[in-house]
Structures are given as C-alpha cells and as structure tokens.
C-alpha cells in the first residue's frame, strides 16, 4: 500500500552541481542534504524543504524534462514567483487548474517545475 511520495528525482548534466545548489538552495530556499557516500560518488545533489525532497542525479546524455515535472505546493505564491523571477528564471502563469493559483518555471539546466497554491 502506498502511503506517501518519498522524493522526486530529476536529471542534470555532469558538473552542474553548483548551478543546482545556487537555484534549489539559493532561489527556492531548500536545504541541501547529504547523499550517502556510495551515492555521492555518482554526482548530483539532494535538497529538502519540509516534507519535500528533490534529488538531482547526473545523466551523461542529459535532456531536461520538458513536460514531466514535480508539482510543488507553496505559500504566498505571488511572492515566491517574484523571488524566482528576480533570480532570472522564467515564470509562466497558468489559470487552467480550478481552485488553484499556479505557475511554472525552469531550473538552470532546463527542468520544468510547477508551483501551486490552493485558492
């Protein structure tokens, strides 16, 4: 029986860890968490905020997720989107989901992220 989502993994190109840290920790306000030593040798980095964990793993033939994405619930979405835009990342608003305010952005390697807040 499923009880929760433990984490979501996104891909990243080799050597992108510093870009990812500046975005996920610096812009999104997540905390980097240590990877287990055997997994750390593979590259990439892990982040968390509250009960949300995002793992970014290295793929040699990386292509950003154009459609697939995590949906991340936020508080004060207007301020959060402004913070993302101020860092130079794109913010695209979408009103198609009933009873929610939501927007999309892309991380520095092109992965799509959805941010939403119930109305």
N, CA, C and O atoms as a GROMACS GRO file, in nm:
protein
  476
    1UNK      N    1   0.084  -0.118   0.000
    1UNK     CA    2   0.000   0.000   0.000
    1UNK      C    3   0.089   0.124   0.000
    1UNK      O    4   0.179   0.137   0.083
    2UNK      N    5   0.063   0.215  -0.092
    2UNK     CA    6   0.136   0.342  -0.096
    2UNK      C    7   0.088   0.432   0.016
    2UNK      O    8  -0.031   0.438   0.045
    3UNK      N    9   0.182   0.501   0.079
    3UNK     CA   10   0.143   0.593   0.187
    3UNK      C   11   0.192   0.736   0.166
    3UNK      O   12   0.136   0.829   0.225
    4UNK      N   13   0.293   0.756   0.082
    4UNK     CA   14   0.345   0.891   0.059
    4UNK      C   15   0.445   0.889  -0.055
    4UNK      O   16   0.495   0.783  -0.092
    5UNK      N   17   0.475   1.004  -0.108
    5UNK     CA   18   0.587   1.019  -0.201
    5UNK      C   19   0.710   1.049  -0.116
    5UNK      O   20   0.710   1.146  -0.039
    6UNK      N   21   0.813   0.969  -0.129
    6UNK     CA   22   0.935   0.989  -0.052
    6UNK      C   23   1.020   1.101  -0.111
    6UNK      O   24   1.069   1.188  -0.039
    7UNK      N   25   1.037   1.099  -0.243
    7UNK     CA   26   1.114   1.203  -0.311
    7UNK      C   27   1.081   1.201  -0.460
    7UNK      O   28   1.020   1.106  -0.510
    8UNK      N   29   1.122   1.304  -0.529
    8UNK     CA   30   1.115   1.311  -0.674
    8UNK      C   31   1.256   1.329  -0.724
    8UNK      O   32   1.331   1.412  -0.672
    9UNK      N   33   1.293   1.252  -0.825
    9UNK     CA   34   1.427   1.268  -0.882
    9UNK      C   35   1.418   1.333  -1.019
    9UNK      O   36   1.336   1.294  -1.103
   10UNK      N   37   1.503   1.432  -1.039
   10UNK     CA   38   1.520   1.498  -1.168
   10UNK      C   39   1.661   1.472  -1.216
   10UNK      O   40   1.749   1.441  -1.136
   11UNK      N   41   1.682   1.484  -1.344
   11UNK     CA   42   1.814   1.462  -1.401
   11UNK      C   43   1.887   1.595  -1.420
   11UNK      O   44   1.826   1.702  -1.427
   12UNK      N   45   2.018   1.585  -1.430
   12UNK     CA   46   2.103   1.702  -1.453
   12UNK      C   47   2.227   1.656  -1.530
   12UNK      O   48   2.264   1.539  -1.522
   13UNK      N   49   2.290   1.747  -1.603
   13UNK     CA   50   2.412   1.709  -1.673
   13UNK      C   51   2.531   1.701  -1.578
   13UNK      O   52   2.529   1.762  -1.471
   14UNK      N   53   2.633   1.628  -1.616
   14UNK     CA   54   2.754   1.621  -1.533
   14UNK      C   55   2.810   1.761  -1.506
   14UNK      O   56   2.810   1.847  -1.595
   15UNK      N   57   2.856   1.784  -1.384
   15UNK     CA   58   2.922   1.910  -1.349
   15UNK      C   59   2.828   2.026  -1.319
   15UNK      O   60   2.874   2.139  -1.304
   16UNK      N   61   2.696   2.001  -1.308
   16UNK     CA   62   2.600   2.110  -1.287
   16UNK      C   63   2.569   2.135  -1.140
   16UNK      O   64   2.482   2.217  -1.109
   17UNK      N   65   2.636   2.068  -1.050
   17UNK     CA   66   2.600   2.076  -0.907
   17UNK      C   67   2.599   2.218  -0.852
   17UNK      O   68   2.507   2.252  -0.778
   18UNK      N   69   2.696   2.301  -0.885
   18UNK     CA   70   2.698   2.438  -0.831
   18UNK      C   71   2.581   2.520  -0.883
   18UNK      O   72   2.522   2.598  -0.808
   19UNK      N   73   2.545   2.504  -1.010
   19UNK     CA   74   2.426   2.571  -1.064
   19UNK      C   75   2.301   2.527  -0.989
   19UNK      O   76   2.216   2.608  -0.954
   20UNK      N   77   2.291   2.397  -0.965
   20UNK     CA   78   2.176   2.342  -0.895
   20UNK      C   79   2.170   2.393  -0.751
   20UNK      O   80   2.062   2.429  -0.703
   21UNK      N   81   2.283   2.397  -0.684
   21UNK     CA   82   2.286   2.448  -0.546
   21UNK      C   83   2.240   2.594  -0.541
   21UNK      O   84   2.162   2.632  -0.454
   22UNK      N   85   2.289   2.675  -0.634
   22UNK     CA   86   2.252   2.816  -0.631
   22UNK      C   87   2.102   2.835  -0.656
   22UNK      O   88   2.042   2.927  -0.601
   23UNK      N   89   2.042   2.749  -0.735
   23UNK     CA   90   1.900   2.761  -0.763
   23UNK      C   91   1.814   2.698  -0.654
   23UNK      O   92   1.729   2.765  -0.595
   24UNK      N   93   1.835   2.570  -0.625
   24UNK     CA   94   1.747   2.500  -0.531
   24UNK      C   95   1.765   2.550  -0.388
   24UNK      O   96   1.667   2.562  -0.314
   25UNK      N   97   1.886   2.580  -0.347
   25UNK     CA   98   1.908   2.635  -0.212
   25UNK      C   99   1.892   2.787  -0.214
   25UNK      O  100   1.818   2.842  -0.133
   26UNK      N  101   1.962   2.853  -0.304
   26UNK     CA  102   1.963   3.000  -0.304
   26UNK      C  103   1.832   3.063  -0.346
   26UNK      O  104   1.785   3.155  -0.280
   27UNK      N  105   1.772   3.015  -0.454
   27UNK     CA  106   1.649   3.076  -0.506
   27UNK      C  107   1.525   3.015  -0.442
   27UNK      O  108   1.439   3.088  -0.392
   28UNK      N  109   1.515   2.883  -0.442
   28UNK     CA  110   1.394   2.818  -0.390
   28UNK      C  111   1.394   2.807  -0.238
   28UNK      O  112   1.289   2.781  -0.178
   29UNK      N  113   1.509   2.826  -0.173
   29UNK     CA  114   1.514   2.823  -0.027
   29UNK      C  115   1.515   2.683   0.032
   29UNK      O  116   1.483   2.665   0.149
   30UNK      N  117   1.552   2.583  -0.047
   30UNK     CA  118   1.559   2.446   0.003
   30UNK      C  119   1.694   2.427   0.074
   30UNK      O  120   1.786   2.508   0.056
   31UNK      N  121   1.705   2.322   0.152
   31UNK     CA  122   1.829   2.289   0.222
   31UNK      C  123   1.893   2.169   0.154
   31UNK      O  124   1.826   2.068   0.128
   32UNK      N  125   2.021   2.180   0.124
   32UNK     CA  126   2.090   2.063   0.067
   32UNK      C  127   2.109   1.960   0.178
   32UNK      O  128   2.150   1.993   0.289
   33UNK      N  129   2.080   1.836   0.146
   33UNK     CA  130   2.100   1.726   0.240
   33UNK      C  131   2.208   1.634   0.185
   33UNK      O  132   2.218   1.617   0.064
   34UNK      N  133   2.289   1.575   0.273
   34UNK     CA  134   2.398   1.491   0.224
   34UNK      C  135   2.348   1.362   0.161
   34UNK      O  136   2.253   1.299   0.209
   35UNK      N  137   2.412   1.325   0.053
   35UNK     CA  138   2.384   1.196  -0.010
   35UNK      C  139   2.466   1.090   0.062
   35UNK      O  140   2.575   1.120   0.111
   36UNK      N  141   2.417   0.967   0.070
   36UNK     CA  142   2.501   0.860   0.125
   36UNK      C  143   2.630   0.849   0.045
   36UNK      O  144   2.628   0.870  -0.077
   37UNK      N  145   2.742   0.816   0.110
   37UNK     CA  146   2.872   0.816   0.042
   37UNK      C  147   2.876   0.738  -0.091
   37UNK      O  148   2.934   0.787  -0.188
   38UNK      N  149   2.817   0.622  -0.096
   38UNK     CA  150   2.820   0.546  -0.221
   38UNK      C  151   2.745   0.617  -0.333
   38UNK      O  152   2.785   0.609  -0.450
   39UNK      N  153   2.638   0.686  -0.298
   39UNK     CA  154   2.561   0.759  -0.399
   39UNK      C  155   2.626   0.893  -0.432
   39UNK      O  156   2.616   0.940  -0.546
   40UNK      N  157   2.692   0.954  -0.336
   40UNK     CA  158   2.759   1.083  -0.360
   40UNK      C  159   2.866   1.071  -0.468
   40UNK      O  160   2.891   1.167  -0.542
   41UNK      N  161   2.928   0.955  -0.477
   41UNK     CA  162   3.032   0.934  -0.578
   41UNK      C  163   2.977   0.944  -0.720
   41UNK      O  164   3.054   0.964  -0.815
   42UNK      N  165   2.847   0.932  -0.736
   42UNK     CA  166   2.784   0.941  -0.868
   42UNK      C  167   2.758   1.084  -0.912
   42UNK      O  168   2.720   1.108  -1.027
   43UNK      N  169   2.778   1.181  -0.822
   43UNK     CA  170   2.749   1.320  -0.854
   43UNK      C  171   2.604   1.353  -0.823
   43UNK      O  172   2.529   1.270  -0.772
   44UNK      N  173   2.565   1.476  -0.855
   44UNK     CA  174   2.431   1.521  -0.826
   44UNK      C  175   2.419   1.574  -0.685
   44UNK      O  176   2.518   1.579  -0.612
   45UNK      N  177   2.300   1.614  -0.645
   45UNK     CA  178   2.276   1.666  -0.511
   45UNK      C  179   2.129   1.651  -0.475
   45UNK      O  180   2.042   1.641  -0.561
   46UNK      N  181   2.104   1.649  -0.343
   46UNK     CA  182   1.970   1.632  -0.290
   46UNK      C  183   1.932   1.755  -0.207
   46UNK      O  184   2.016   1.816  -0.142
   47UNK      N  185   1.802   1.789  -0.212
   47UNK     CA  186   1.751   1.905  -0.139
   47UNK      C  187   1.619   1.870  -0.072
   47UNK      O  188   1.546   1.781  -0.116
   48UNK      N  189   1.589   1.943   0.038
   48UNK     CA  190   1.460   1.925   0.104
   48UNK      C  191   1.408   2.057   0.158
   48UNK      O  192   1.483   2.150   0.184
   49UNK      N  193   1.276   2.060   0.173
   49UNK     CA  194   1.206   2.171   0.239
   49UNK      C  195   1.082   2.109   0.301
   49UNK      O  196   0.994   2.060   0.229
   50UNK      N  197   1.073   2.110   0.433
   50UNK     CA  198   0.961   2.044   0.499
   50UNK      C  199   0.963   1.895   0.467
   50UNK      O  200   1.063   1.827   0.491
   51UNK      N  201   0.852   1.844   0.414
   51UNK     CA  202   0.842   1.702   0.379
   51UNK      C  203   0.875   1.676   0.233
   51UNK      O  204   0.858   1.564   0.185
   52UNK      N  205   0.922   1.776   0.161
   52UNK     CA  206   0.952   1.765   0.018
   52UNK      C  207   1.100   1.739  -0.002
   52UNK      O  208   1.184   1.812   0.051
   53UNK      N  209   1.133   1.636  -0.077
   53UNK     CA  210   1.271   1.611  -0.117
   53UNK      C  211   1.280   1.604  -0.269
   53UNK      O  212   1.201   1.536  -0.334
   54UNK      N  213   1.378   1.675  -0.324
   54UNK     CA  214   1.411   1.666  -0.466
   54UNK      C  215   1.553   1.614  -0.477
   54UNK      O  216   1.645   1.670  -0.417
   55UNK      N  217   1.572   1.510  -0.554
   55UNK     CA  218   1.704   1.453  -0.580
   55UNK      C  219   1.740   1.485  -0.724
   55UNK      O  220   1.660   1.461  -0.814
   56UNK      N  221   1.858   1.538  -0.745
   56UNK     CA  222   1.905   1.566  -0.880
   56UNK      C  223   2.022   1.474  -0.908
   56UNK      O  224   2.128   1.484  -0.846
   57UNK      N  225   2.002   1.385  -1.004
   57UNK     CA  226   2.102   1.286  -1.038
   57UNK      C  227   2.164   1.314  -1.174
   57UNK      O  228   2.098   1.368  -1.262
   58UNK      N  229   2.288   1.278  -1.188
   58UNK     CA  230   2.363   1.304  -1.312
   58UNK      C  231   2.327   1.201  -1.418
   58UNK      O  232   2.324   1.080  -1.393
   59UNK      N  233   2.300   1.250  -1.538
   59UNK     CA  234   2.281   1.167  -1.657
   59UNK      C  235   2.379   1.214  -1.762
   59UNK      O  236   2.382   1.332  -1.798
   60UNK      N  237   2.459   1.122  -1.812
   60UNK     CA  238   2.560   1.158  -1.914
   60UNK      C  239   2.496   1.217  -2.039
   60UNK      O  240   2.547   1.315  -2.094
   61UNK      N  241   2.385   1.160  -2.085
   61UNK     CA  242   2.318   1.210  -2.205
   61UNK      C  243   2.194   1.291  -2.167
   61UNK      O  244   2.086   1.272  -2.222
   62UNK      N  245   2.212   1.382  -2.073
   62UNK     CA  246   2.104   1.461  -2.014
   62UNK      C  247   2.023   1.537  -2.118
   62UNK      O  248   2.077   1.597  -2.211
   63UNK      N  249   1.893   1.532  -2.098
   63UNK     CA  250   1.796   1.619  -2.167
   63UNK      C  251   1.697   1.665  -2.062
   63UNK      O  252   1.646   1.582  -1.987
   64UNK      N  253   1.669   1.795  -2.053
   64UNK     CA  254   1.577   1.842  -1.948
   64UNK      C  255   1.437   1.787  -1.967
   64UNK      O  256   1.394   1.758  -2.079
   65UNK      N  257   1.367   1.772  -1.856
   65UNK     CA  258   1.227   1.729  -1.860
   65UNK      C  259   1.143   1.844  -1.913
   65UNK      O  260   1.128   1.946  -1.845
   66UNK      N  261   1.090   1.829  -2.033
   66UNK     CA  262   1.012   1.936  -2.095
   66UNK      C  263   0.868   1.939  -2.046
   66UNK      O  264   0.811   2.046  -2.027
   67UNK      N  265   0.809   1.821  -2.027
   67UNK     CA  266   0.669   1.814  -1.984
   67UNK      C  267   0.657   1.756  -1.843
   67UNK      O  268   0.584   1.811  -1.760
   68UNK      N  269   0.727   1.647  -1.814
   68UNK     CA  270   0.722   1.587  -1.680
   68UNK      C  271   0.778   1.686  -1.580
   68UNK      O  272   0.873   1.759  -1.610
   69UNK      N  273   0.719   1.688  -1.459
   69UNK     CA  274   0.763   1.787  -1.360
   69UNK      C  275   0.708   1.752  -1.223
   69UNK      O  276   0.605   1.685  -1.213
   70UNK      N  277   0.775   1.797  -1.117
   70UNK     CA  278   0.714   1.789  -0.985
   70UNK      C  279   0.619   1.908  -0.967
   70UNK      O  280   0.646   2.018  -1.017
   71UNK      N  281   0.511   1.885  -0.897
   71UNK     CA  282   0.419   1.992  -0.859
   71UNK      C  283   0.444   2.025  -0.712
   71UNK      O  284   0.420   1.941  -0.625
   72UNK      N  285   0.491   2.144  -0.685
   72UNK     CA  286   0.532   2.182  -0.550
   72UNK      C  287   0.436   2.285  -0.492
   72UNK      O  288   0.421   2.394  -0.548
   73UNK      N  289   0.372   2.251  -0.382
   73UNK     CA  290   0.278   2.342  -0.317
   73UNK      C  291   0.356   2.445  -0.237
   73UNK      O  292   0.450   2.411  -0.164
   74UNK      N  293   0.317   2.571  -0.250
   74UNK     CA  294   0.386   2.681  -0.182
   74UNK      C  295   0.286   2.769  -0.108
   74UNK      O  296   0.165   2.764  -0.133
   75UNK      N  297   0.338   2.850  -0.017
   75UNK     CA  298   0.262   2.957   0.048
   75UNK      C  299   0.302   3.088  -0.018
   75UNK      O  300   0.416   3.105  -0.059
   76UNK      N  301   0.208   3.179  -0.028
   76UNK     CA  302   0.233   3.313  -0.085
   76UNK      C  303   0.298   3.301  -0.223
   76UNK      O  304   0.411   3.346  -0.244
   77UNK      N  305   0.225   3.240  -0.315
   77UNK     CA  306   0.279   3.210  -0.446
   77UNK      C  307   0.323   3.334  -0.523
   77UNK      O  308   0.418   3.329  -0.601
   78UNK      N  309   0.256   3.446  -0.501
   78UNK     CA  310   0.295   3.570  -0.571
   78UNK      C  311   0.437   3.610  -0.532
   78UNK      O  312   0.519   3.642  -0.617
   79UNK      N  313   0.465   3.609  -0.402
   79UNK     CA  314   0.599   3.644  -0.355
   79UNK      C  315   0.702   3.540  -0.398
   79UNK      O  316   0.815   3.574  -0.433
   80UNK      N  317   0.663   3.414  -0.396
   80UNK     CA  318   0.756   3.307  -0.436
   80UNK      C  319   0.791   3.320  -0.584
   80UNK      O  320   0.907   3.308  -0.621
   81UNK      N  321   0.691   3.345  -0.667
   81UNK     CA  322   0.716   3.363  -0.810
   81UNK      C  323   0.802   3.487  -0.835
   81UNK      O  324   0.889   3.485  -0.923
   82UNK      N  325   0.780   3.594  -0.760
   82UNK     CA  326   0.862   3.714  -0.774
   82UNK      C  327   1.007   3.685  -0.738
   82UNK      O  328   1.099   3.736  -0.803
   83UNK      N  329   1.028   3.604  -0.637
   83UNK     CA  330   1.164   3.565  -0.596
   83UNK      C  331   1.233   3.487  -0.708
   83UNK      O  332   1.351   3.510  -0.737
   84UNK      N  333   1.160   3.396  -0.770
   84UNK     CA  334   1.215   3.316  -0.881
   84UNK      C  335   1.249   3.406  -0.999
   84UNK      O  336   1.357   3.395  -1.057
   85UNK      N  337   1.157   3.495  -1.034
   85UNK     CA  338   1.179   3.586  -1.147
   85UNK      C  339   1.296   3.680  -1.120
   85UNK      O  340   1.374   3.709  -1.211
   86UNK      N  341   1.308   3.728  -0.996
   86UNK     CA  342   1.418   3.819  -0.961
   86UNK      C  343   1.554   3.752  -0.977
   86UNK      O  344   1.655   3.818  -0.999
   87UNK      N  345   1.556   3.619  -0.966
   87UNK     CA  346   1.681   3.545  -0.985
   87UNK      C  347   1.710   3.518  -1.133
   87UNK      O  348   1.812   3.459  -1.167
   88UNK      N  349   1.620   3.562  -1.220
   88UNK     CA  350   1.642   3.547  -1.364
   88UNK      C  351   1.582   3.422  -1.425
   88UNK      O  352   1.603   3.395  -1.543
   89UNK      N  353   1.508   3.346  -1.346
   89UNK     CA  354   1.442   3.226  -1.400
   89UNK      C  355   1.306   3.265  -1.457
   89UNK      O  356   1.241   3.357  -1.407
   90UNK      N  357   1.263   3.196  -1.562
   90UNK     CA  358   1.132   3.229  -1.620
   90UNK      C  359   1.018   3.190  -1.526
   90UNK      O  360   1.028   3.092  -1.451
   91UNK      N  361   0.910   3.266  -1.531
   91UNK     CA  362   0.788   3.234  -1.458
   91UNK      C  363   0.672   3.248  -1.556
   91UNK      O  364   0.652   3.355  -1.615
   92UNK      N  365   0.596   3.141  -1.573
   92UNK     CA  366   0.481   3.141  -1.662
   92UNK      C  367   0.358   3.104  -1.581
   92UNK      O  368   0.351   2.996  -1.523
   93UNK      N  369   0.261   3.193  -1.578
   93UNK     CA  370   0.138   3.169  -1.502
   93UNK      C  371   0.040   3.088  -1.585
   93UNK      O  372   0.036   3.098  -1.707
   94UNK      N  373  -0.040   3.005  -1.516
   94UNK     CA  374  -0.139   2.920  -1.582
   94UNK      C  375  -0.262   2.912  -1.491
   94UNK      O  376  -0.252   2.870  -1.376
   95UNK      N  377  -0.377   2.953  -1.544
   95UNK     CA  378  -0.501   2.954  -1.466
   95UNK      C  379  -0.593   2.836  -1.500
   95UNK      O  380  -0.712   2.841  -1.469
   96UNK      N  381  -0.540   2.732  -1.564
   96UNK     CA  382  -0.624   2.621  -1.610
   96UNK      C  383  -0.665   2.522  -1.501
   96UNK      O  384  -0.756   2.443  -1.522
   97UNK      N  385  -0.600   2.525  -1.386
   97UNK     CA  386  -0.633   2.430  -1.279
   97UNK      C  387  -0.734   2.494  -1.184
   97UNK      O  388  -0.701   2.591  -1.116
   98UNK      N  389  -0.857   2.441  -1.178
   98UNK     CA  390  -0.959   2.502  -1.090
   98UNK      C  391  -0.914   2.509  -0.945
   98UNK      O  392  -0.846   2.419  -0.894
   99UNK      N  393  -0.952   2.616  -0.880
   99UNK     CA  394  -0.930   2.640  -0.737
   99UNK      C  395  -0.782   2.647  -0.698
   99UNK      O  396  -0.749   2.626  -0.581
  100UNK      N  397  -0.696   2.676  -0.791
  100UNK     CA  398  -0.552   2.689  -0.763
  100UNK      C  399  -0.494   2.808  -0.837
  100UNK      O  400  -0.540   2.843  -0.946
  101UNK      N  401  -0.396   2.868  -0.779
  101UNK     CA  402  -0.310   2.967  -0.846
  101UNK      C  403  -0.182   2.891  -0.873
  101UNK      O  404  -0.127   2.832  -0.780
  102UNK      N  405  -0.132   2.892  -0.996
  102UNK     CA  406  -0.010   2.818  -1.024
  102UNK      C  407   0.073   2.884  -1.133
  102UNK      O  408   0.025   2.960  -1.216
  103UNK      N  409   0.202   2.849  -1.128
  103UNK     CA  410   0.295   2.895  -1.230
  103UNK      C  411   0.399   2.786  -1.253
  103UNK      O  412   0.415   2.693  -1.174
  104UNK      N  413   0.468   2.801  -1.363
  104UNK     CA  414   0.577   2.710  -1.399
  104UNK      C  415   0.706   2.788  -1.409
  104UNK      O  416   0.707   2.909  -1.436
  105UNK      N  417   0.816   2.718  -1.388
  105UNK     CA  418   0.948   2.776  -1.410
  105UNK      C  419   1.040   2.664  -1.457
  105UNK      O  420   0.998   2.549  -1.473
  106UNK      N  421   1.164   2.699  -1.480
  106UNK     CA  422   1.266   2.602  -1.521
  106UNK      C  423   1.388   2.623  -1.434
  106UNK      O  424   1.426   2.736  -1.403
  107UNK      N  425   1.450   2.512  -1.394
  107UNK     CA  426   1.574   2.524  -1.317
  107UNK      C  427   1.688   2.560  -1.413
  107UNK      O  428   1.664   2.567  -1.533
  108UNK      N  429   1.809   2.582  -1.365
  108UNK     CA  430   1.918   2.629  -1.452
  108UNK      C  431   1.959   2.530  -1.561
  108UNK      O  432   2.027   2.568  -1.656
  109UNK      N  433   1.918   2.404  -1.548
  109UNK     CA  434   1.951   2.306  -1.654
  109UNK      C  435   1.830   2.274  -1.741
  109UNK      O  436   1.838   2.187  -1.828
  110UNK      N  437   1.718   2.344  -1.717
  110UNK     CA  438   1.602   2.333  -1.805
  110UNK      C  439   1.489   2.245  -1.758
  110UNK      O  440   1.390   2.232  -1.830
  111UNK      N  441   1.498   2.184  -1.641
  111UNK     CA  442   1.389   2.102  -1.590
  111UNK      C  443   1.268   2.189  -1.554
  111UNK      O  444   1.283   2.296  -1.495
  112UNK      N  445   1.150   2.141  -1.589
  112UNK     CA  446   1.026   2.212  -1.560
  112UNK      C  447   0.983   2.187  -1.416
  112UNK      O  448   0.990   2.074  -1.367
  113UNK      N  449   0.938   2.293  -1.348
  113UNK     CA  450   0.887   2.286  -1.212
  113UNK      C  451   0.753   2.357  -1.206
  113UNK      O  452   0.738   2.465  -1.263
  114UNK      N  453   0.656   2.299  -1.137
  114UNK     CA  454   0.527   2.363  -1.116
  114UNK      C  455   0.515   2.403  -0.971
  114UNK      O  456   0.547   2.325  -0.881
  115UNK      N  457   0.468   2.526  -0.947
  115UNK     CA  458   0.444   2.577  -0.812
  115UNK      C  459   0.296   2.611  -0.805
  115UNK      O  460   0.243   2.680  -0.892
  116UNK      N  461   0.228   2.562  -0.700
  116UNK     CA  462   0.086   2.588  -0.690
  116UNK      C  463   0.042   2.614  -0.547
  116UNK      O  464   0.104   2.569  -0.451
  117UNK      N  465  -0.067   2.688  -0.536
  117UNK     CA  466  -0.127   2.723  -0.408
  117UNK      C  467  -0.278   2.714  -0.424
  117UNK      O  468  -0.333   2.775  -0.515
  118UNK      N  469  -0.345   2.638  -0.336
  118UNK     CA  470  -0.491   2.636  -0.342
  118UNK      C  471  -0.547   2.776  -0.316
  118UNK      O  472  -0.492   2.853  -0.238
  119UNK      N  473  -0.657   2.807  -0.382
  119UNK     CA  474  -0.721   2.938  -0.362
  119UNK      C  475  -0.806   2.934  -0.237
  119UNK      O  476  -0.869   3.034  -0.202
   0.00000   0.00000   0.00000
